[in-house]
Amino acid sequence: MNMRKLSINKACILLGTLLLLAVGAVCAAVYLLTQNITAVRCVFLFSLFVLLCVIFFVALIRRKLVRFSDAFCGQMDDMLSGDMQPKQTIEEESLFYKINYRLGRLYEVMQENKNSIAKERADLQELISDISHQVKTPIANLKMINNTLLENKVPPQKQKEFLTAQASQLDKLAFLMQAMIKTSRLETGVISLEQKQQPVYDTLAAALGGILLNAEKKQIDVQVECPEHLDARHDRKWTSEALFNILDNAVKYTPAGGQIRVSVEGWEMYVKIDIADTGIGISEQHQGTIFKRFYREDAVHDVDGIGIGLYLAREIVTLQGGYIRVASEVGKGSTFSVFLPRK
């Protein structure tokens, strides 16, 4: 007989038959040895009692197994459909408890994976929508310029103007693609930030180097106060990128002849970098949305930009365990405070 193919019902019948045969054999052996019918009856009654106890025990185990298997299958079906979480069993440390506990852990992992996939899908859809919206205008402008140059006779001076405008739109597209690549790499974890204890002075200097020329063109006075010995745990390249994005916005939205003041001070847990300008300021109702991807206020659409700098800056700082705070008043300027962990 193939034991692997033996069902529980057949196993119970086989066990009962063997026990009955064993009882008969024991009774026969007792009678042959004692020739006492009373002793045989006592052995028979005791054997029958043991047999009934075994049958009752097997029936109880079988009933629990059937109930557990039905509940297990039902819970698995519910888990697969996502309708419910496994119920906690009242059993103590037993086989049923262990299986049910692991079933609950499996459900939690499945839900986490499901939520993660749903979030990634939503982020991807949002990203595609944002890219589509942002590239639509430059591509339309490039097509218009290209069609004008192909279909019309344009004087050399006008051709130069069209080509300059075309180069501007291409630069905007290139900048957009680079910004999107940086953002997607950070969000997906392709780029890992290499944080180490190092001076903030050098990181800030690298960020300031990218805005000094534009600030000079607008005659904006840039003042910096940063102790050379002040350290923070950060990635120099990406933190410099974040600070540059904030400084670049300060230059863009500060009128000619204005002022930008950068000050750095060490706190117990963080290094605080304040970037204050005398620009147009941000209304209180918009201060919570300026860090969203591609967000730009209607009042600044004539200024070059795509609205991704502050979003990228917050992502970089947050991934390093820091945060950014903004205080602003319309017409009086803004102060962006970047907090980097000291250790």
PEHU-V609578 format. One record per pair of residues at least 6 apart in sequence whose C-alpha atoms are under 6 Angstrom apart, sorted by sequence separation. I is the first residue (numbers start at 0). J is the second residue. D is the distance in Angstrom with one decimal. If there is no record, write none. Layout:
I J D
I J D
This chain:
77 83 5.8
90 96 5.6
184 190 5.6
264 270 6.0
316 322 5.8
327 333 4.2
264 271 5.4
326 333 5.9
263 271 5.7
326 334 5.3
30 39 5.9
263 272 4.5
325 334 5.7
262 272 5.9
325 335 4.6
262 273 5.2
295 306 5.4
324 335 5.9
261 273 5.6
293 305 5.9
294 306 5.1
324 336 5.1
26 39 5.5
261 274 4.7
293 306 4.1
323 336 5.6
260 274 6.0
293 307 5.1
323 337 4.6
260 275 5.2
292 307 5.3
259 275 5.7
322 338 5.4
259 276 4.4
321 338 5.3
85 103 5.6
258 276 5.8
292 310 5.4
321 339 4.8
258 277 5.7
290 309 5.2
291 310 5.6
321 340 5.9
257 277 5.9
290 310 4.6
253 277 5.9
253 278 3.7
252 278 5.3
200 227 5.4
137 168 5.5
198 229 5.6
199 230 5.7
198 230 4.2
197 230 5.2
202 235 5.5
206 239 5.0
197 231 5.8
196 231 5.5
196 232 4.3
206 242 5.9
214 250 6.0
195 232 4.9
202 239 5.4
206 243 4.6
218 255 5.8
219 256 4.9
221 258 6.0
223 260 6.0
225 262 5.9
194 232 5.7
195 233 5.5
217 255 4.7
218 256 5.0
219 257 4.9
220 258 4.6
221 259 4.8
222 260 4.8
223 261 4.7
224 262 4.6
225 263 5.0
194 233 4.3
219 258 5.3
221 260 5.9
223 262 5.8
194 234 4.5
193 234 5.2
192 234 5.9
281 327 5.6
280 327 5.6
281 328 5.9
282 329 5.6
280 328 5.2
281 329 5.3
280 329 4.2
279 329 5.9
280 330 5.4
279 330 4.7
280 331 5.9
280 332 4.2
279 332 5.5
280 333 5.2
277 331 5.7
278 332 4.3
277 332 4.1
276 332 5.3
276 333 5.6
275 333 5.7
275 334 4.1
274 334 5.4
274 335 5.2
273 335 5.7
273 336 4.5
244 308 5.1
272 336 5.5
272 337 5.0
271 337 5.7
271 338 4.7
270 338 5.6
269 338 5.8
270 339 5.2
269 339 5.3
241 312 4.0
269 340 4.4
269 341 5.0
268 341 5.7
232 340 6.0
232 341 5.4
231 341 4.2
232 342 5.3
